[in-house]
Amino acid sequence: MEVGAIQQMLSRLGKLQEDWQRQVNSVTVEASAGAGMVTVKMNGQKQIVDVRIEHEVFASKDQEMLQDLIRAAVNEACRRVDEELANQMKGLAGGIPGISGLKIPGLF
């Protein structure tokens, strides 16, 4: 492979990395559990940015139920982030031969 071709490929990969980071930063998902009793909002870096818990959950004083609802909402939000980022990666990498089928361990 020629040096120029390698440089061009590295340039494309650098642009892909920049585009990917912008995509990750723009992702926000929301998931709920218990018919909306607990709702979690998560960004593309899997950081929880908002949690809403309906007052009725506290009225029941059922600690185990609240823990289960939070766990379910967070797990669903993580799944949705993975799904959204996988879909966006397909779009970004589609223009680079050999990259579109790439699976990144731990990311998807």
N, C-alpha and C positions, 0 to 999 in steps of 0.2 A: 504494500500500500504506500502511496506517495505521501510525502510530508504534508503537501497542500491538502490532500484529502483528509488526512488525520486532523489537521488544524480546523478544517471545515466541520468535521464531525464533532470535535470538541466545542466549537463555537455553538453548534446546534444543541448539544447537550447542556451547555451553560444557559442558553436561552430557555430550554425546557425546564431546567432547575428553577430559574427565576419565575417562569410562568406557573410552575407547580406550587411554589411558595405563595404566590399571590392567590392561587386557588384555595390552598389550605387556609390561608388567613381570611378568606371570604366565606367559608362554610360555617353555617350555624344551623343546628337541627334542634327539634323539640320532640320530646317523647313523654308520654304520661302512662300512669298505671292506676288501677282501681277506678276506672271510668272517670279519669281526670282528677282524682283526689290528690295525686302527687304528679307534678309536672317538672321536668328538668330540661333546661336549655344548655346545649354544649357546643363549643366551637370546634373547628377543624383540627385543633391540637389536642382534642379530647379533654379540655378543661371545662368544668361546669361553670357557666356564667350566670345561671339563675336557677333557683329552686322555688317552686310554689307549692304550698301544702294547704289544702282546704281546711277550714276551721273544724269541720265535722270529724276529721281524723283525730284531733286532739280531744274532742268531746268524748270519744269512745275510750280514751286512756289505754288503748291497746298498743303497747310499745312494739311488740313483735309484728303486728300488722303494719305499722308505720315503717319499720325496718325493711320488711318485705316489699312494700310499695316503693320505697326509695331505691332499693336494690334493683327491682324490676325496671323502673324508669331509667336509671343510669345505664343498665345493660342494654336496653333498647336504644337509648341515645348513642351509645358506642357503636352498636350495629349499624345505625343509620349513618353515622359519620363514615364508617368504613365503606358502606355502600355508595354514598355520595362521592367520596374521594376516588373509589375504583371507577365509577362512571366518568368522572372528570379526567382521570389519568388516561382512559381509553381515548378520549377526545384529543388530549394534548399530545400523546405519543403516536397517534395515528399517522402523522406525517413523517415519522422517522422509521425507516426500515429496520426490522428486527427488534424494535422497542415495544411495539403495540401488544405483543403477547407476553411481555415481561411481567413476572410476578415478583413482588418485593416482599420477602419474608417479614412477618410481623406487621405489615401495613395493611394487607387485605386478607 
